[in-house]
Amino acid sequence: MVSPGRRVLSVSEKAAALNVVRNRLHSIGLGDFVMALHSGHGRADVTGLQSVI
C-alpha cells in the first residue's frame, strides 16, 4: 500500500481536519508513517518525529 519514494502532504487551517486524516490513517495501519506538524505560537512543533524517522 505504501510505495517507496512517495509522499503525501495534507494541509489545513483547522487542526480538527488534520486529526480526521491522522485518525483514518491510524485506523488502516498507516499510523507509523504519519508525522504531525502544527503551529501553536508562531513556531512549528514536531510531534512523534522519532517514530517516523
C-alpha positions, 0 to 999 in steps of 0.5 A, spaced: 500 500 500 505 504 501 510 505 495 517 507 496 519 514 494 512 517 495 509 522 499 503 525 501 502 532 504 495 534 507 494 541 509 489 545 513 487 551 517 483 547 522 487 542 526 480 538 527 481 536 519 488 534 520 486 529 526 480 526 521 486 524 516 491 522 522 485 518 525 483 514 518 490 513 517 491 510 524 485 506 523 488 502 516 495 501 519 498 507 516 499 510 523 507 509 523 508 513 517 504 519 519 508 525 522 504 531 525 506 538 524 502 544 527 503 551 529 501 553 536 505 560 537 508 562 531 513 556 531 512 549 528 512 543 533 514 536 531 510 531 534 512 523 534 518 525 529 522 519 532 517 514 530 517 516 523 524 517 522 
